[in-house]
Amino acid sequence: MMRENTAKAKMLDGKPAYGYALGMGSVRAAEMLAYSGIDWILLDTQHGSFGGDQINQSFAVMRHSPAIPMARAARNDYTLIGRLLDEGALGIIVPMVDSVEDAQRAADACLHPPRGKRSFGWGGAGEYGADYPDWINQELFVAVQLESITAVENAEAIMAVDGIDGCWAGPADLALSIGVDPRQAAESDRHAEALAEIVRACKAVGKIPGIAAASPEDAVARAEQGFQFITAGGDAGFMMSSAMAGIKTLGLDA
């Protein structure tokens, strides 16, 4: 039976879809956040602490959760992307995409022929049912990361590539690429202009602009700027912010 990508449908309807990121490598955290009420959940294999078994087990608890399971690949690699799809990812984020060629390679890895070059076969994704190959190209959300000034300059051409549904801007790496300390990016007009250009480029070709936000409050502000595919924090940040609030309440921060 088809698993509808409700987060993708929400974005195609012009609304923002919010996600929580998983970086701690914890299967339990994956399960808890996937059932929290968030639109989608992102398993991060680029910067997160996930090994192979943790990836498989996390997808096992996320595949049938209310949140749409997605993953960030470690790099723009056919096999690494395919393995995430085979375990049940209904969204893929591909990092460091700077050109049309990079974007085409990402799309090819994600989509079955004739639209792409994904290999026919899967593991845990088989739990979606025997009709999985009939609908996965339609329901999969493919996003590329625009996180350099080169990517911003090529943004409209990148986003026009068939098979690319949207982007996920990386504010920190974008800041570094223009010579700005990521911790001071909010004060940079050039950084703000680059992000605005990403939104403009996506809208020009009918694709979905996204961004990595640091918190729910930041995510709402980014939605007001036109972004739709937005992370609103993650497991480690949530745990530490609550822990530090507790430290303050206990008077241990003196």
C-alpha positions as CSV (number, residue, x, y, z in Angstrom):
1,M,0.0,0.0,0.0
2,M,1.4,3.4,-1.0
3,R,3.0,5.5,1.8
4,E,2.0,9.0,1.1
5,N,4.8,11.5,1.7
6,T,2.6,14.0,3.6
7,A,5.5,16.4,4.2
8,K,6.1,16.7,0.4
9,A,2.3,17.1,-0.2
10,K,2.2,19.9,2.4
11,M,5.1,21.7,0.7
12,L,3.6,21.3,-2.8
13,D,0.5,22.9,-1.3
14,G,2.6,26.0,-0.5
15,K,2.9,25.3,3.2
16,P,6.1,24.8,5.3
17,A,6.9,21.3,6.5
18,Y,9.1,21.2,9.7
19,G,11.6,18.5,10.6
20,Y,13.7,17.4,13.5
21,A,17.3,16.2,12.9
22,L,18.8,13.1,14.4
23,G,22.6,13.3,15.0
24,M,23.2,11.4,18.3
25,G,23.1,7.9,16.7
26,S,20.4,6.9,19.1
27,V,17.6,4.6,17.9
28,R,15.5,5.5,20.9
29,A,15.8,9.2,20.1
30,A,14.8,8.4,16.5
31,E,11.7,6.7,17.7
32,M,10.7,9.3,20.2
33,L,11.1,12.3,17.8
34,A,9.4,10.4,14.9
35,Y,6.3,10.1,17.1
36,S,6.5,13.7,18.5
37,G,4.1,15.2,15.9
38,I,6.7,16.8,13.7
39,D,6.2,16.6,9.9
40,W,9.4,14.8,9.0
41,I,12.5,13.4,10.7
42,L,16.1,13.6,9.3
43,L,18.6,10.9,10.0
44,D,22.0,12.7,9.5
45,T,24.7,10.4,8.1
46,Q,27.0,13.3,7.1
47,H,27.6,14.9,10.5
48,G,25.7,12.6,12.8
49,S,27.1,9.7,14.9
50,F,25.3,6.9,13.0
51,G,26.9,3.5,12.2
52,G,25.4,1.0,9.8
53,D,23.4,-1.0,12.3
54,Q,22.1,2.2,13.9
55,I,20.9,3.5,10.5
56,N,19.0,0.3,9.8
57,Q,17.5,0.1,13.3
58,S,16.5,3.8,13.2
59,F,14.7,3.3,9.9
60,A,13.0,0.2,11.3
61,V,11.3,2.4,14.0
62,M,10.7,5.3,11.7
63,R,9.3,3.6,8.6
64,H,5.7,3.5,9.9
65,S,5.8,6.6,12.2
66,P,3.6,9.6,11.6
67,A,6.7,11.7,10.6
68,I,8.1,11.1,7.2
69,P,11.6,9.4,7.4
70,M,14.3,11.3,5.6
71,A,18.1,11.1,5.6
72,R,21.1,13.2,4.7
73,A,23.7,11.3,2.7
74,A,27.3,11.5,3.8
75,R,28.2,12.7,0.3
76,N,26.9,12.8,-3.3
77,D,27.6,9.1,-3.8
78,Y,25.4,6.6,-5.7
79,T,25.8,3.7,-3.3
80,L,25.5,5.7,-0.1
81,I,22.3,7.3,-1.3
82,G,20.9,4.0,-2.6
83,R,21.5,2.3,0.8
84,L,19.4,5.0,2.6
85,L,16.6,4.7,0.1
86,D,16.7,0.9,0.4
87,E,16.2,1.1,4.1
88,G,13.1,3.3,3.7
89,A,14.0,7.0,3.3
90,L,11.2,8.9,1.7
91,G,13.4,12.0,1.5
92,I,17.0,12.5,0.7
93,I,19.3,15.5,1.2
94,V,22.5,15.5,-0.8
95,P,25.2,17.8,0.6
96,M,27.7,20.1,-1.2
97,V,25.9,20.4,-4.6
98,D,27.5,23.3,-6.5
99,S,26.6,22.6,-10.2
100,V,24.0,21.2,-12.5
101,E,26.3,18.1,-12.9
102,D,26.3,17.6,-9.2
103,A,22.5,17.9,-9.1
104,Q,22.0,15.5,-12.0
105,R,24.2,12.9,-10.3
106,A,22.0,13.2,-7.1
107,A,18.8,12.9,-9.0
108,D,20.1,9.9,-10.9
109,A,21.0,8.1,-7.7
110,C,17.6,8.7,-6.2
111,L,15.2,7.8,-9.0
112,H,14.4,4.5,-10.7
113,P,14.6,4.5,-14.6
114,P,13.6,6.0,-16.8
115,R,13.9,9.2,-14.7
116,G,17.1,8.1,-13.0
117,K,19.6,5.3,-12.5
118,R,18.7,3.9,-9.1
119,S,19.3,0.2,-8.9
120,F,16.2,-2.0,-8.5
121,G,16.3,-3.7,-5.1
122,W,15.9,-2.8,-1.5
123,G,16.0,-3.9,2.1
124,G,13.7,-2.5,4.8
125,A,11.8,-0.4,2.3
126,G,10.2,-3.6,1.2
127,E,8.0,-3.2,4.3
128,Y,6.1,-0.5,2.4
129,G,4.6,-3.2,0.3
130,A,5.0,-5.0,-3.0
131,D,3.9,-1.9,-4.9
132,Y,6.8,0.2,-3.6
133,P,8.5,0.5,-7.0
134,D,5.3,1.8,-8.5
135,W,5.1,4.9,-6.3
136,I,8.5,5.7,-4.8
137,N,9.6,8.0,-7.6
138,Q,6.5,10.1,-7.1
139,E,6.5,10.2,-3.3
140,L,10.3,10.6,-2.8
141,F,11.5,14.2,-1.9
142,V,14.9,14.9,-3.3
143,A,16.7,17.9,-1.9
144,V,20.2,19.2,-2.6
145,Q,22.2,21.4,-0.3
146,L,23.2,24.8,-1.6
147,E,25.9,25.8,0.8
148,S,28.5,27.8,-1.1
149,I,28.6,31.0,-3.0
150,T,29.2,29.0,-6.2
151,A,26.0,27.0,-5.5
152,V,24.1,30.3,-5.0
153,E,25.4,31.7,-8.3
154,N,24.2,28.5,-10.0
155,A,21.0,28.1,-7.9
156,E,18.4,28.5,-10.6
157,A,20.1,26.1,-13.0
158,I,20.6,23.6,-10.3
159,M,17.0,23.7,-9.1
160,A,15.8,23.4,-12.7
161,V,17.2,19.9,-12.9
162,D,14.5,17.2,-13.4
163,G,14.2,15.0,-10.3
164,I,15.3,17.7,-7.9
165,D,12.3,18.7,-5.7
166,G,13.9,21.3,-3.5
167,C,17.0,22.4,-1.6
168,W,18.2,22.7,2.0
169,A,20.4,25.7,2.4
170,G,23.4,25.2,4.7
171,P,23.8,28.6,6.4
172,A,27.0,27.8,8.2
173,D,29.0,26.5,5.2
174,L,27.5,29.3,3.1
175,A,28.9,31.8,5.6
176,L,32.3,30.2,5.5
177,S,32.3,30.3,1.7
178,I,31.8,34.1,1.7
179,G,34.4,34.7,4.5
180,V,31.9,35.1,7.4
181,D,32.2,33.4,10.8
182,P,29.0,31.2,10.9
183,R,28.4,32.5,14.5
184,Q,28.1,36.0,13.1
185,A,26.2,35.2,9.9
186,A,23.0,36.9,11.2
187,E,24.9,40.2,11.1
188,S,26.0,39.8,7.4
189,D,24.0,41.5,4.7
190,R,25.8,39.4,2.1
191,H,24.7,36.2,3.8
192,A,21.1,37.4,4.0
193,E,21.2,38.3,0.3
194,A,22.5,34.9,-0.6
195,L,19.7,33.1,1.3
196,A,17.2,35.4,-0.4
197,E,18.6,34.5,-3.8
198,I,18.2,30.8,-3.0
199,V,14.5,31.4,-2.3
200,R,14.1,33.5,-5.4
201,A,15.8,30.8,-7.6
202,C,13.6,28.0,-6.2
203,K,10.4,30.0,-6.8
204,A,11.5,30.9,-10.3
205,V,11.5,27.2,-11.4
206,G,8.8,25.9,-9.1
207,K,10.9,24.1,-6.6
208,I,10.8,24.1,-2.8
209,P,13.3,26.2,-0.8
210,G,14.6,24.8,2.4
211,I,17.1,25.6,5.2
212,A,18.6,24.2,8.3
213,A,17.2,26.3,11.2
214,A,18.6,26.1,14.7
215,S,15.4,26.1,16.7
216,P,11.6,26.2,16.4
217,E,11.6,29.9,16.8
218,D,14.3,30.2,14.0
219,A,12.3,27.9,11.8
220,V,9.2,30.0,12.0
221,A,11.2,33.1,11.1
222,R,12.7,31.2,8.1
223,A,9.2,30.2,7.0
224,E,8.3,33.9,7.0
225,Q,11.2,34.5,4.6
226,G,9.8,32.0,2.1
227,F,11.5,28.7,3.1
228,Q,9.3,25.6,3.3
229,F,11.6,22.6,4.0
230,I,12.9,23.5,7.4
231,T,14.6,21.7,10.2
232,A,13.6,23.2,13.6
233,G,16.3,21.7,15.8
234,G,17.6,18.3,16.7
235,D,18.1,15.6,19.3
236,A,21.3,16.8,20.9
237,G,20.3,20.5,20.9
238,F,17.0,19.7,22.6
239,M,18.6,17.5,25.2
240,M,21.3,20.1,26.0
241,S,19.0,23.1,26.1
242,S,16.8,21.3,28.6
243,A,19.8,20.2,30.6
244,M,21.2,23.7,30.7
245,A,17.8,25.2,31.7
246,G,17.8,22.6,34.6
247,I,21.3,23.7,35.6
248,K,20.1,27.3,35.8
249,T,17.0,26.4,37.8
250,L,19.2,24.4,40.2
251,G,21.5,27.3,40.7
252,L,24.5,25.3,39.5
253,D,25.5,28.0,36.9
254,A,26.9,30.4,39.4
